[in-house]
């Protein structure tokens, strides 16, 4: 029997979103990009000039704004208070801001509640950094995706270039190292592999190979 909840965790550039979208599409499941939700909060915080160290203000923001995820054309569109912010949240600036924003306990509590509600609504593939440990701890299929640092930097640089941004590979590397350190060391819901998650290294896998491995792990 195919698992009804598939939890995929891992650091940036490991291939989470790419393979999660395809797995969801193959299974006819809802794809939920939790990282996009934190990016949406970070985007609005930057627009409003909120300090990324102002936990009360960030918590209030996360509790008040409405974030909707809509699966369209094989991808996930992100709407914040009715505005399509799918492209706006993918800049390097927003990505870097999302890490400290996501470390705020109040922000995580507000969004995890929403994510758990979505996870209970039916068959889902959810990716992020604390899905297997915090959001869907009872998921029967947990995968922790990794890739070599060099491969992750390469993928992230290509992702940024695809949105028309100028890319400094060394800056991408530094940003990724800093984000890894923040995500793994934060006190609230750090990036760690769940004890019952399967470790999957995608460094030398094609996208299709990674998708097939996850489908097998899910019982398909």
C-alpha positions in Angstrom: 0.0 0.0 0.0 1.3 3.4 -1.0 1.9 5.8 2.0 -0.7 8.5 2.2 1.8 11.0 3.8 5.4 11.3 2.4 7.7 13.5 4.4 10.9 14.8 2.7 13.5 16.8 4.6 17.0 18.0 3.8 19.1 21.1 3.2 18.9 23.6 0.4 20.0 22.2 -3.0 19.5 18.6 -2.1 16.7 18.3 -4.6 13.7 18.2 -2.2 11.3 20.5 -4.1 12.1 19.1 -7.6 11.6 15.5 -6.7 8.7 16.1 -4.3 6.7 17.8 -7.0 7.2 15.0 -9.4 6.4 12.3 -6.8 3.2 14.1 -5.9 2.3 14.4 -9.6 3.0 10.7 -10.2 0.8 9.7 -7.2 -1.9 12.3 -7.7 -1.1 13.7 -4.3 -1.1 17.3 -3.0 2.4 18.8 -3.0 3.1 21.1 -0.1 6.2 23.3 -0.2 6.7 24.3 3.5 9.8 26.3 2.7 7.8 28.5 0.5 5.6 29.4 3.4 8.6 30.6 5.4 9.9 32.5 2.4 6.5 34.2 2.1 6.7 35.4 5.7 10.3 36.6 5.0 9.2 38.5 1.9 6.5 40.4 3.6 8.8 41.1 6.6 11.3 42.6 4.2 8.7 44.7 2.4 7.4 46.1 5.7 10.9 46.8 7.0 10.7 44.5 10.0 13.9 43.6 11.8 14.7 39.9 11.3 15.6 39.8 15.0 12.2 41.1 16.1 10.6 37.8 17.1 7.3 39.3 18.4 6.7 41.3 15.2 7.6 38.3 13.0 5.3 36.0 15.0 2.4 38.5 14.7 3.0 38.7 11.0 3.0 34.9 10.6 -0.2 34.7 12.5 -2.0 37.4 10.5 -1.1 36.8 6.8 -2.9 34.2 4.8 -0.7 31.9 2.8 -2.2 29.6 0.2 -0.5 26.9 -1.8 -2.1 26.0 -5.1 -0.9 23.1 -7.3 -0.9 24.4 -10.9 0.8 23.0 -14.0 2.9 20.5 -12.1 4.2 23.1 -9.7 3.1 24.9 -6.6 2.0 28.5 -6.8 2.3 30.6 -3.6 -0.2 33.3 -2.7 0.1 35.7 0.2 -3.0 37.6 1.0 -4.2 36.9 -2.5 -1.0 38.0 -4.2 0.9 35.5 -6.3 4.4 35.7 -4.8 5.8 32.5 -6.4 8.6 34.4 -8.2 9.2 37.1 -5.6 10.0 34.6 -2.8 12.8 32.9 -4.9 15.3 35.7 -4.7 18.6 35.2 -2.9 17.6 38.0 -0.5 14.4 36.4 0.5 16.1 33.0 0.8 18.7 34.3 3.2 16.0 36.1 5.2 13.9 33.0 5.5 16.4 31.2 7.6 16.4 33.6 10.6 12.7 34.1 10.2 12.1 30.3 10.4 14.2 30.1 13.5 11.6 32.2 15.4 9.6 29.8 17.6 6.3 31.8 17.2 6.7 31.8 13.4 7.3 28.0 13.3 4.3 27.3 15.6 2.0 29.4 13.4 3.1 27.7 10.2 3.4 24.2 11.5 -0.2 24.4 12.7 -1.2 25.2 9.1 1.1 22.6 7.6 -0.3 19.9 9.9 -3.9 20.8 8.9 -2.9 20.5 5.3 -1.2 17.2 6.0 -4.4 15.8 7.5 -6.5 16.8 4.6 -5.6 13.8 2.4 -2.7 12.3 0.5 0.3 14.6 0.5 3.9 15.0 -0.3 5.4 17.6 2.0 9.0 18.8 1.9 10.9 21.1 4.3 13.4 20.9 7.2 11.3 19.5 10.0 8.6 17.5 8.3 9.5 14.1 9.6 10.5 15.3 13.1 7.8 18.0 13.8 5.1 18.4 11.2 4.3 14.8 10.2 6.0 12.7 12.9 3.7 9.8 12.2 4.3 9.7 8.5 5.0 6.1 7.4 7.4 7.3 4.7 10.2 9.7 5.7 13.1 10.6 3.5 16.1 12.7 4.3 17.6 14.0 1.1 21.3 15.1 0.9 23.8 15.9 -1.8 27.5 16.9 -1.8 28.2 20.6 -1.0 29.5 21.2 -4.5 26.4 19.7 -6.2 24.1 21.7 -3.9 25.9 24.9 -4.8 25.7 24.1 -8.5 21.9 23.4 -8.3 21.2 26.5 -6.2 23.2 28.7 -8.7 21.3 27.2 -11.6 18.0 27.9 -9.8 18.9 31.5 -9.2 20.1 32.0 -12.8 16.8 30.5 -14.1 15.0 33.4 -12.4 17.2 36.0 -14.2 19.3 36.8 -11.2 23.0 37.5 -11.4 24.9 34.7 -9.8 28.1 34.8 -7.8 28.9 31.1 -7.2 31.2 31.9 -4.2 28.5 34.0 -2.6 26.0 31.2 -3.2 28.4 28.9 -1.4 28.9 31.2 1.5 25.1 31.8 1.9 24.5 28.1 1.8 27.1 27.3 4.5 25.7 30.1 6.7 22.1 28.8 6.2 23.1 25.2 6.9 24.7 26.3 10.2 21.7 28.3 11.2 19.2 25.7 10.3 21.1 22.9 12.0 21.9 24.7 15.2 18.6 26.6 16.0 17.0 25.6 19.2 13.5 25.2 17.8 12.9 22.4 15.3 16.5 22.2 13.9 17.3 20.5 10.6 18.0 16.9 11.7 17.3 13.5 10.2 14.4 11.8 11.9 15.5 8.5 13.5 13.1 6.5 11.2 13.9 8.5 8.0 15.7 6.9 5.1 18.9 8.8 4.0 19.0 9.3 0.3 22.0 10.9 -1.4 21.1 12.5 -4.7 24.6 13.7 -5.7 25.0 11.2 -8.5 21.3 10.5 -9.2 19.3 11.9 -12.1 16.0 13.5 -11.1 14.1 10.5 -12.4 16.3 8.1 -10.5 15.6 10.0 -7.3 11.9 10.1 -8.0 11.8 6.3 -8.6 13.7 5.6 -5.3 11.2 7.7 -3.4 8.2 6.0 -5.1 9.7 2.6 -4.1 10.2 3.7 -0.5 6.6 4.9 -0.5 5.4 1.5 -1.5 4.6 2.3 -5.1 
